[in-house]
């Protein structure tokens, strides 16, 4: 079994795996359209984390596929089901490895449906940045989530432009600089 990491699973893998492959899924866009009330925010002050939304035929979301050993599948799925309990559901998609010598294959991803209670939906990027700046949860500041993901994506996929992620990171860092200079 393979699991796709496109958010915190890119930089914070907390389960056993036997192999990882860089690549992408097609037909989706990565967006900060999901509230986090259990990790990067609270019910009273939710943070923003990523989910995948339907894109167009040329849309690609880059990330990491993790191969789970057969003996670990049940434990890892139970762990991820709990970790992603804030509105995410499992779905099977086709993964396209960055290494063109490898064939595409099916894998599991966690997506937030539009009808879950934590779905935040689209918002002005400045409003999202403001929310990220002011949100902290049991897993730490929402700022860390945005910056760690952006840093990891640049390192793993240096030639891939993720406009939404990198634009949000820039706005969050600008707000952080402004708050430090006050």
C-alpha positions in Angstrom: 0.0 0.0 0.0 1.1 3.5 -0.8 0.1 6.8 0.9 0.6 10.3 -0.6 2.0 13.2 1.4 1.2 16.7 0.1 1.0 18.7 3.3 2.6 18.0 6.6 3.4 14.4 5.5 6.0 16.0 3.2 8.1 17.2 6.1 6.7 15.4 9.2 6.4 11.7 8.6 5.4 10.0 11.9 4.8 6.5 10.7 7.0 3.6 9.4 7.5 3.2 5.7 9.8 1.1 3.6 10.2 3.3 0.5 9.4 6.8 -0.6 9.1 8.2 -4.2 8.8 11.8 -5.3 6.1 12.6 -7.8 2.7 14.1 -8.3 -1.0 13.5 -8.8 -3.0 15.1 -11.7 -6.2 17.0 -11.7 -5.9 18.7 -8.3 -4.6 22.0 -6.9 -3.1 22.3 -3.4 -4.9 25.0 -1.4 -5.1 26.2 2.2 -8.9 25.7 2.3 -9.1 23.5 5.4 -9.5 24.7 8.9 -7.3 23.0 11.5 -9.0 22.9 14.9 -6.9 20.0 16.2 -3.3 20.5 15.1 -2.5 24.1 13.9 -5.3 25.9 15.6 -8.2 25.4 18.0 -12.0 25.3 17.7 -12.1 28.9 18.9 -9.2 30.0 16.6 -8.7 27.6 13.7 -5.6 27.5 11.6 -5.4 26.8 7.9 -3.9 23.7 6.4 -3.9 22.2 2.9 -6.2 20.0 1.1 -6.5 19.2 -2.6 -9.3 20.7 -4.7 -10.3 19.7 -8.2 -8.2 21.5 -10.8 -8.0 21.3 -14.6 -6.4 18.7 -16.9 -2.9 20.3 -16.5 -3.1 20.6 -12.7 -0.4 18.7 -10.7 0.2 18.5 -7.0 3.7 17.4 -6.1 4.5 15.4 -3.0 5.8 12.1 -1.7 4.4 8.6 -2.0 5.3 6.4 1.0 5.2 2.6 0.7 3.8 0.9 3.8 4.9 -2.6 4.6 2.0 -5.1 4.6 2.5 -5.8 8.3 2.2 -2.1 9.1 -0.8 -1.2 7.0 -3.5 -1.5 9.7 -1.4 0.4 12.3 -0.5 3.2 9.8 -4.0 3.6 8.5 -5.4 3.8 12.1 -2.7 6.4 12.9 -3.4 8.5 9.8 -7.2 8.2 10.2 -6.8 9.7 13.6 -4.2 12.3 12.5 -6.5 13.4 9.6 -9.7 13.2 11.5 -10.4 16.9 11.1 -12.4 16.4 7.9 -10.2 14.3 5.7 -11.3 11.1 3.9 -9.3 8.4 2.1 -9.4 8.3 -1.7 -7.5 6.3 -4.3 -5.7 8.2 -7.1 -3.0 7.6 -9.6 0.5 8.7 -8.6 3.0 9.7 -11.3 6.7 9.2 -10.2 9.1 12.0 -10.9 11.5 9.3 -12.1 10.1 8.6 -15.6 11.6 5.0 -15.5 8.9 4.1 -12.9 5.3 3.4 -13.9 2.4 5.4 -12.5 0.5 3.4 -9.8 -2.6 3.7 -7.5 -2.2 5.0 -4.0 -4.2 6.4 -1.1 -4.5 10.1 -0.3 -6.5 12.0 2.3 -8.7 14.7 1.0 -11.0 17.1 2.8 -14.4 17.0 1.3 -16.3 20.3 0.7 -19.0 19.3 3.1 -17.0 18.5 6.2 -17.3 20.8 9.2 -13.7 22.1 8.9 -13.8 23.0 5.2 -12.9 26.7 5.1 -13.1 27.1 1.4 -11.6 29.9 -0.8 -10.6 33.2 0.8 -8.5 36.2 0.0 -4.8 35.2 0.3 -4.2 38.1 2.7 -7.0 36.9 5.0 -5.6 33.4 5.0 -2.1 34.8 5.8 -3.6 36.8 8.7 -5.4 33.7 10.0 -2.1 31.6 9.8 -0.3 34.4 11.7 -2.7 34.3 14.6 -3.2 30.5 14.9 -1.5 28.0 17.2 -2.6 24.5 18.1 -1.3 21.4 19.9 1.1 20.7 17.0 2.5 24.2 17.1 2.2 27.5 15.3 0.3 27.6 11.9 3.2 29.6 10.6 5.5 26.6 11.0 3.2 24.5 8.9 3.2 26.9 6.0 7.0 27.6 6.1 8.0 24.0 6.6 5.9 22.9 3.7 7.2 25.7 1.4 10.8 25.0 2.4 10.4 21.2 1.8 8.7 21.7 -1.6 11.5 24.0 -2.8 14.1 21.5 -1.7 12.4 18.4 -3.2 11.0 20.1 -6.3 13.3 23.1 -7.1 11.8 23.6 -10.6 8.1 23.5 -9.6 6.2 26.7 -8.9 3.4 26.3 -6.3 2.0 29.8 -6.6 -0.7 29.5 -3.8 1.8 28.0 -1.3 4.7 30.3 -2.1 2.5 33.4 -2.2 1.0 32.5 1.2 4.5 31.9 2.6 5.6 35.3 1.4 2.6 37.1 2.9 3.0 35.3 6.2 6.7 36.1 6.4 6.0 39.8 5.6 3.4 39.9 8.4 5.9 38.3 10.7 8.5 40.9 9.8 6.0 43.7 10.4 5.0 42.3 13.8 8.7 42.0 14.9 9.4 45.6 13.9 6.5 47.0 16.0 
